[in-house]
Amino acid sequence: MDGPRATTDDVMPFVTAAIDAYGTGVLAKTSELAADTVAARGSRILQRVFGRGDARSRQVIGQVAGAKPDDEACRAALKLTIMEEFRADPLLRREVAAMLPRVPVTASGERSVAVGGHNSGVIVTGDEHRVEFPR
């Protein structure tokens, strides 16, 4: 079952694309909201989650906008803030999840694997394959 963490993982590519494209003005962005681009969808998601933005959400978005694309700490702060919003309001999480595109998932061929969302584990399809985890 999808929970706040899974939905947050699903929205992150969209919201970070929106922040990368529109910067700190992402919550006020309205001119491209009808477009079906990743950034436009992310902007709609951020506006749904944060509205026009309280001080905390504007600060987190500003940190992500001003950071380098590989600054994982800033993106983690945004992810945590979104997850907190989803935990506080389960209806909001379901509404945002409904905003995400649904992509059909098909696995074809011998030993194929289809993952319809995020996989946080290891998938092994070979014979006699050993998976070792660091200790």
Backbone hydrogen bonds, N-H to C=O, Kabsch-Sander energy under -0.5 kcal/mol:
donor,donor_aa,acceptor,acceptor_aa,energy
7,T,3,G,-2.4
8,T,4,P,-2.4
9,D,5,R,-2.6
10,D,6,A,-2.1
11,V,7,T,-2.0
12,M,8,T,-1.6
14,F,11,V,-0.7
15,V,11,V,-2.5
16,T,12,M,-2.6
17,A,13,P,-1.3
18,A,14,F,-2.1
19,I,15,V,-2.3
20,D,16,T,-2.7
21,A,17,A,-2.1
22,Y,18,A,-3.1
23,G,19,I,-2.4
25,G,22,Y,-1.1
26,V,23,G,-1.5
27,L,24,T,-0.5
28,A,25,G,-1.2
29,K,25,G,-0.8
29,K,26,V,-0.6
33,L,30,T,-1.1
35,A,32,E,-1.2
41,R,37,T,-2.5
42,G,38,V,-2.5
43,S,39,A,-2.3
44,R,40,A,-2.2
45,I,41,R,-2.3
46,L,42,G,-2.7
47,Q,43,S,-2.5
48,R,44,R,-2.1
49,V,45,I,-2.6
50,F,46,L,-3.2
51,G,47,Q,-1.8
53,G,50,F,-2.1
58,R,54,D,-2.4
59,Q,55,A,-2.1
60,V,56,R,-2.4
61,I,57,S,-2.6
62,G,58,R,-2.4
63,Q,59,Q,-2.2
64,V,60,V,-2.1
65,A,61,I,-2.8
66,G,62,G,-2.1
67,A,63,Q,-0.7
67,A,64,V,-0.7
71,D,68,K,-2.3
72,E,70,D,-1.6
75,R,71,D,-1.6
76,A,72,E,-2.5
77,A,73,A,-1.8
78,L,74,C,-1.9
79,K,75,R,-2.5
80,L,76,A,-2.6
81,T,77,A,-2.2
82,I,78,L,-2.5
83,M,79,K,-2.6
84,E,80,L,-2.4
85,E,81,T,-1.8
86,F,82,I,-2.2
87,R,83,M,-2.5
88,A,84,E,-2.1
89,D,85,E,-1.4
93,R,89,D,-1.7
94,R,90,P,-2.0
95,E,91,L,-2.5
96,V,92,L,-2.7
97,A,93,R,-2.6
98,A,94,R,-1.8
99,M,95,E,-0.6
99,M,96,V,-1.1
100,L,96,V,-0.6
100,L,97,A,-1.1
103,V,101,P,-0.7
106,T,104,P,-0.5
112,S,109,G,-1.6
116,G,114,A,-0.5
120,S,118,H,-0.6
124,V,122,V,-0.5
129,H,126,G,-0.8
132,E,130,R,-0.6
